[in-house]
C-alpha cells in the first residue's frame, strides 16, 4: 500500500510532524507503517469509489498528551480524526472521513475513573469498552448493570457520542450520559454541566449545570475531543422477565407497533423493545445456505419454510420487564393480554430472579451482559461477511413502520439483498435498522451495497424520513437531506465549527460538517 500524506502537507513536513508527535506521545505510540495502519482501514468498505485512508495514528495516554499532539497538528495543519476504540463498524470503523487525516486513537486511555453505587453512575475514559465496564463492575461487586449495544467490544464513550442504543431501560445512551470533559481545538479543557464546580460533588448527577448546556453539542459532531464521560447505570433489579412474542404475518407489524406504543407510553414496558424480522432472527442462528442457496433475495416460500423450521415468527418482539416480581407479574399480564389479541401470536417469557442469567447471546444484552452475538449475522451471505446499515428514524405508528418496511424490503430485493432488519422501539419513535449484508471479497457486492444505501436514503427522504446515523461514504448525503431553510442546520454547525476550530483540525467532514479550510472536500453526494 502506498503511503498517504495528509492533504496539502509535504513529505518532509509530515516527517517533521511525526517526529514531533513521537516526542509528544512516545515513538511507540505513533503508527505510520502500512502494517500498523491496516487496523485503521474500514473493514466493511463500500468499494474503490471511496477513499478513507489514514496517514498515521497516534495513541496518547493522557489529556496532556492529547493537547501536545493537538499543538503539533495545528502547527502543521494536519487533521486529526478522533476515535475511542474505532470499532464503529458498518459506519466506517476507525477510518477518517478526509483521506490523509491522522487518527487520534484513545484506546490507551482506558480507566474506569469512578463508580458510585449509591447514585448509580460511572465516570469513564474513552478506551473503556462495555466489556471492560461490565467486568469492572462485576469484579468489584457493584450491583449495577451496563446497557450494552449489539457488539460489546465498542467503547462506552464512542457509542454514546454516536447516539447508539442498547436494549434495557437505559437503552438510549445519549440520554443516560451525564457530564463530559472535552479538549477543544484550541487546547482548552472544559468540563460540562456541574463539572464546572471545582472541586465539585454533582458532575455525574445533574446534567444541565448552570447556563447553556453543551453536552449534546459534542455528539455526532467534530467540535471537541471527549476525554471523560459520566454514564448512568441501572441498579441490578431483584427480578426480570424477558419476553419473546412471535407473529406470523408481515402485516402484523402494524398491530405490533400500535399495541407496543401505548404500553411504552404508560411505562408498562420501559426497555428498548426490538421487533426483529425473520431473517435477522434467523441470521443469529445459522447461515442462509441452510435454507436457500440461490442468488438474489430469498423467495417468500423459502422464508416461510425457514420460519417453520426454526419456529420463529415473521416478526419477533423482544422486550424486558425489570423490578419486583409482583410488579413484573402484573405488568406481564397486561402485556400478554394486549398481544394475545393478534391472531396466531405465540407468546413466551422467561423469568429470572436474583443473580440468575440467560445463557443465550442476544438475551444477555437485555440482562446487561455485553455479548458479540451480533457478529453471527456476518455469515448470512457466505464469504467474508460485512454490512452497511441504513438507519432511518420512524414515528412509532403502525402505518409508518409498514411504510418503511415495504419501501426497504422492495428496494433491497431490487438490488439482490434480503430484508435483514428490525425496529428498536423508543417511545414515540422507532429506530429502523436495515443491514445490507455483503461479501467484502466479492468484486461487485460492496459497491452494490453502497448503491442500495444511496437509493434507500433517497427513498426515505422523499417520504419525509431522515437517518439518525450514516456511514462515512454518506455523511454528506445524509446531512444534505436535513434541508429545511436551505440547510440552515448545517450552516449553524459550520458556523460553530469555524468559531471553535478555525484551522479545521478536528475530524473534518464528520456528519457532513466541514471547516472552512476543507470545505472544498465535501463530496460523494
Ligand atoms: P466504538 O466505541 O464503537 O469503537 P468509535 O471509537 O469508532 O466507536 O467512535 C465512533 C465515532 O464517535 C468516531 O468515529 C468519532 O467520530 C466519534 N468519537 C469517538 N470517540 C470520540 C471522542 N473521545 N471524542 C470525540 N469524538 C469521538
Boltz pocket constraint, residues with backbone or C-beta under 6 A from the ligand:
constraints:
  - pocket:
      binder: B
      contacts: [[A, 82], [A, 83], [A, 84], [A, 85], [A, 86], [A, 87], [A, 88], [A, 89], [A, 93], [A, 94], [A, 95], [A, 106], [A, 126], [A, 153], [A, 154], [A, 155], [A, 156], [A, 157], [A, 158], [A, 159], [A, 161], [A, 162], [A, 218], [A, 221], [A, 224], [A, 225], [A, 226], [A, 227], [A, 507], [A, 510]]
      max_distance: 6.0
